[in-house]
Amino acid sequence: MPTLARADAPYFYRGYDYGNQALFDPLYVLLNRGFDVVVLRPGDRNIFTHAYGPGARNVLDNLAHPIASISEHGWWKFTRQELLPLSFAPGTQRWVPNYSLHLLGGGSTFTMLREWAVAHDVPVPALVAGATLLGSAFINETIENKGKRGVNVDCIADVYVFDLGGMLLFSFDAVNRFFSEEVVLLNWSLQPTFILPSFDLENQADNIAARWQIPAMAPLSLFAYGGLSHLGGLSYRFDGGYALTVGVGRRATRLKSTASRDVANPVIFGNTAAAFVDRDGSLVTSFQVSDLPDRLVHVNLYPNAFWHTNPGFGAFALIDMQGRPTLGVSVAHLPGLGGGWQ
């Protein structure tokens, strides 16, 4: 009989004061997980002026009537595109982020949030973790809905099957142990920053990395990465806890609504390659190059990456294909409250 995960089991949250773990808390998750899709909405990145009402109402309506929405959309289409890996045509592989980001990423983040709450003496850790995760999911689905009115089965699969399913799955010790010791899941989200003077939100993304040590080839591991970028590659662990990871793949650049009735948002991708340095699993720096007009070079240096200050400071730089930079800073334990200049 599987046992429920202990509230104090440090599977994912280690409380490091360096790297992206120095930023991790519910606000960090909310900004990265709830608003990552804003990056794909050029000209609409101010989260304080976004019109949430119409999208929220449509998402709630579909969540309240899931059977009717799926029936209108088509049960077989819903099953092969959202639930099972049976659809591979461009724009129909919605099961990929459902498994990687919602089930595994969401589940491991649920445990990590619960561990953060325990470490900071926050009452009812599971409730805090669940509310943060589902609140982020609702915000994300609302923004993806883009104010449209109609059938939205994506939010039904995301929330009811994969978000809640991930929370349930990672409520068991055996699952948390496997994904923290065998196939290691790592939250490598970015450093959300409000850009001045527009207060647009930039440099946010909910990213999940996975490493599996190749038998008889330690310290070499296979690497996979999901989020706004999908990468595959290799990771090499050095003495002292540092690891260098490289990967190639595709990076999302735009959401393109193609449906007149259903809420459908196929994603446009470009080629990308990235290198990461982490220390004990906490990401300290990343460098990414993409063939995207607004994201040619993207660099993140996390708080206390290679030198220690109190509080720790991080920074990011984003350069587009015309050479125009966007720069920002972050402060440990205050994600999203740094300043940026464009």
N, C-alpha and C positions, 0 to 999 in steps of 0.2 A: 504493500500500500504506500503510494508516494506521500511524503510529508510536506506540509505547507512550509514555505520559506520562512526562516527566522527573521524577525524584524531587524536584528543587529548583525546579520551576516554581511560582511564587507565584500560582496562579490564584484561590484563595479565602481562604487564611489570610495576613493581612498583618502579624500581630504587633502590632497597635495596643494601646496601654495605656489605651484609652478604649472605652466601649460594651461590647457583649456579647463582642467579641473579646478584651477583657481577662480574660474568664472562661474562654475556650475552652481545653479540653484534654480528654483521654480521660474524666476523671471527670465533667466538664460534659456530655459526650455521653451517658455511661452513665446519669446521673441523669435527664436530659431525655428521652432516647430510650427508655431501658429502663423508666422508671417513669411516663411521662406518663399512662398509662391509670389510674393510682391516683387521679388527680383525679376520675375518673368513678365511684369506689367509695366513697361516703360511709360513714363509720364504719369504714373499713378502710384507713387511709392510713399506718399505721406499717409501714414496709418491713422493720423488724427482727423483727417478730413475725408476718409474713405466712407462711402455710403454703404453701411453694413445691413441696413434694414431689409431691403428687398431680397438680398441673398440669404440672410438668416431665415426669413419667413419661408422661402422656398425649400431650404434645407430641412427646416423643422417639419414642413408639410410632408416631404418625402419620408423622413424618419418616422413620422406618425402613421403613414400609410405605406409601409414597405411592400406588402403583397400586391397592392394595386399598381404601384409604380413599376415593380419588376414585371408584372403581367403585361403592362402596356409596352414596356421596353422589349420584352421577350426573355423567357426563362433560360433558353439554351444560349442565347447571346450573352446574357448576364453570367451564366455559369462558365462559359469558355473564355470570356474576356476578363472577368473580375475574380472568379473563384479558383479556377483550375488552369494550369499552364497548357492551354489547348489552342490559343490564338497567337499567331506570330506576325501578322501583317502590321505594317507601321500604323501607329495610332490605336491599336487594339490590345496591346500587351499591358493592360492595366494590372494584371496579376503580379507583375514584376515588383513595382513599389509596394503593392499590398503585402507581399510576403517579406520583402527586405526591410522596408521602412515602418510599416504598420505592425506587422506581427512580431518580427525579431527586434527591429529598432525600437518600436513602441514598448514591447514587453521588457527589454533590458533597461530602457529609460525609466519605466515604471519602478523597477527594482532599485535603480540608481537614485531616483527621487525619494523613495522610501528610506534608503540608507542615509541620504543627505538629511532628511528630517530627523532621523534617530540621532545622527551625529550632532545636530544643532538643538536637540531637546525640544523639537516641535511636537505638540500633541497629535495623536491619531495619524501616524506617518502614512498608512495606507490610504486614508481619506485624502490627505494633502497630495500624495502622488497621483491618485486616480483623478482628482479634480483638475490638477495641472495638466495631465495628459489629455483628458477628454475635453477640457476647455480649449487647449491648443488645437485639438482636432476640429472642434466646432468652428473656431476662427478660420482655420485653414480651409475647411469646406465652404464656409460662407464666402471667402474671397474668391475661391475657385469658381463658385457659382456665378460670379460676375453680374449679379442683379437680374439674371434671367428667370423666367417663370416656366416651369415644365418639369418633365421627368428627370430625376437625378439619381440614378442607381449607384453612382460612384460613391456618394456619401453613405449609402446604405451598406455597401460592402466594407468600406473603410471603417466605419464606426461599429456596426453590429457584429461583423465577422472578425475583422483583423485587429482593430484597436482593443475591443473587449476580449477577444480571443488571446491576444498577446498578454494582456494583464492577467488573465486566468492562467495561461501557460507558465508565465514567469512567477507565479505564486508558489511554485514547487521548488524545493531545494535542488533536486536532481537536474532540473532544467537550468537553473542559475549556475550550478556547478559546472555543467557541461559547457555552457557558453562563456564561462570565465576561466576555464582551465584547458579545454580541448580545442574547440573552435572559438577563439576569443573574440567577443564583440566589444567594440570600443566606440564611445561617443566622441566623434571628432567634429563637432559643430563649430561654426565660425564665431566671430566677435561682433555682435550686432552694434551698429553705430548710427547715431542720428546726424545727418549731414547738415551743416550750417551753410547758408541761412534758411534753407528750405525745410529743414527738419524731415527730409526724406529718410527712410530707413534703408541702410545699405549694409552689405557684408554680413548678411544673415543666411544661414542654411542649416538644416537638420541633416547631418551626415553621420552615417554608421559605417565603421570599418570592421572587417573580419580578417583574422589571421589564423592559419592552421600550420603548425610546424611540420615540415616534411620529415617523415621518419628516416633516421640514419643520415640526415643532412643538416642537423642543427649546427648553427643558429639560423638557418634559412627557413622562411615560411612562405606559403602561398598567401596572396593578399586579394581581397575584394573590397569594394567601396561603393556605397549607395547613397543617394541623395539627389541634389541637382546635377551631380556628375555620377556616372557609372564607370568604374575603373576596375581593371584587373592587373596584377603584377606580382612582385616579389618583395619580401621584407627581410632585412639582415639585422640581427641583434648583436650589438657590441657589448664589451664589458662596461660596467657602470650603469647599466639599465637603458642606455640609448639604443635606438633602432632607426635605421634608414630604410624608407619604403618608397618604391617607385611604381607607377601605374600608368596605363594608357587606356583610353576609351572615348566616351562621348559625354558632352556637357549640354544641359538644357539651356536654351536661349530665349524661347518665346512659347506662350500658350496661344493656340490658334483655334478659336471656336468655329466649328464647321457645321453644327447642327442647327436646324431651325426650330425643332420642337424639344428634343432632349438636350440636357446640359452635358455637352461633350467638349473636352479640351485637349485635343492632341498636342503633344509637345514637339517642338522643333529642336533638333540637336545639332551640335557641331563637334568636330574632333578636338581632343584635349589630351594633355599629358601632365603629370604632376609628380612632385617629390615631397615627402613628408619626413620630419624628424620628430620622434616622440621619446619621452623619458618615462619609463615604467608605465607605458600605455597612455600617458597624458601628452597630448599633442603640443609641441613647443614651437614648431614653425612649419609652414607649407609654402610651396612655390608651384604655381600652375600656369601653363600656357595653353591658350585655346584659339581656334580660328573663328572667334566671335567678334563682331564689330565693337561691342562695348566691354569686352573682357579678354583682351589680348594677353595681359600679364596680371596675375593676382597673387599677392604675397601676404602672408599673415605671420606675425611674430607675437607669440602669446606672452602674458605676464611672467616675469622671472624665468624666461626661457634659458638664458645662459649666464645671467648675472641677477643678483637678488636685490630688490629694493622693497621698502615698506611704506605705502602699499606698492604692489607690483604693477608695472605698466606694460601694456602691449600696444601693437600698432598694426595697421594694414595699409597696403597700397594697391590700387587698381588702375591700370593703364589701358585705354582703349586703342583702337587701331589708328587713330589720328594723333596719338601721343598725349592725349589729355589725361591728367592724373586725378584720382580721387584718393584722399588720404584721411586716415582716422586713427584715433587712439582709444584704448580701453583701460579700465582700472580693475584690478582684482576685486572680486566680490561685488562689483557694481556693473554687471553687464548691461550694455545698451545705454549707459549714461555718459559715455565718452563723447568727445567732439570730433567732428569731421569737416574737412574743407574740400571744396570742389571748384 
